[in-house]
Amino acid sequence: MSRIKFVKITQQNYLNNIKEKTNNDWPTLAKICGVHSRTFFDWRRNRYQMSSDALKRLQKEFKLTLPRGVETLPDTWHIKRASRLGGIKRNELYGNPGTPEGRRKGGLATCLKFKNNPTLAKKSGFIIRKQIFTPTKTPLLAEFIGIVLGDGGVTDYQVKIFTNSKTDLEHAYFIKKIVYNLFNLKASISFRIKNTVVVTCSGKNLVNFLVKCGLKKGNKVAQSVNVPPWILKNNKFLKSCLRGLIDTDGGIYFHVHVTKGIKYRHIGLCFSNHSKPLLDSVYNMFLQLGIKAKNDGRCHIFIYDRKELNKYMILVGSHNKKHIKRFKSYKNSLVI
């Protein structure tokens, strides 16, 4: 039953005014309201809120208008307050019902429940870890490791690869495809200022897996990142990883020098990175494949000889169309 709340005047004053104006006693007014005299007495003392039905009966009987500042409370108006008072009383008698161990068990049970039922978790707004396919060690995984080592970064929950939106956009979509083929995850592609495109793949399980594969979270230079040993022990993995490194953090370029007034145009390859262990590993990877390269000892590795570059493209190759296009344009030219 809905109740009445008096705001501007008290319930007691309202009932007293009716008694004075109508010249009726309290039992008569209680009878008109359809309640026991004890109930009416409690209303007069402001102990309980009178019912809206009782107020309507009084209005009808004495042709009264609804006083100002009166609110009709919903049927469930008392539940929230009663629950709060009950909770306070329960805590006073028995103490806090929650303990760290109890809350931990409850949290673990909830996590397990939502893990087994992702649909329910989504409906409840509960975020669970993305499930990924865990690949075996393959050349494709080795290439992805090389891509992340080259122009990527690993945080606690994400892997991001940064590249040029003007020259390497097709390669960005190629990386997105690799992520799906390897882990059954959909990576996102976003564009930033200064011609930067970012390939982002999220998931704690993905990060944990890549860390187990040999990658490190945080700043690559500070962490002294390096090529994982399992890649260096297998030539197929080595070639794929090197391809990923060069396609992201390396490049094929043209350099021109003048000798005795004559301009000579040559093609070369350069890999740049500020992690010395990684730089040394890339240099050794070239040597392991029988490709002559030069390590400047700072942050660059160069291939100057056209024959060595040709050997690289045959043994390792590229999935970055920018590199392929530059190599073919030089190869098809008549300039030596």
Protein Blocks (a to p, Z undefined) as FASTA:
>chain_A
ZZdddfkbcfklmmmmmmmmnopafklmmmmnopafklmmmmmnomaccdfklmmmmmmm
nopacdehiacddfklmmmmmmmmmmmmmmmmnopfbdfklmmmmmmmmmmmmmmmmmlm
mmnopacddddddddddfklmmmmmmmmmmgccdfkbccddddfklmmmmmmmmmmmmmm
mnopacdddddehhiacdddedjklmmmmmmnopaedjfklnopaddfklmmpmklmmmm
mmmmmmmmgccddddddeehiacdddddddddfbfklmmmmmmmmmmnopacddehlapc
cdfblklmmmmmmmnopabfklmmmmmmmmmpmbZZ
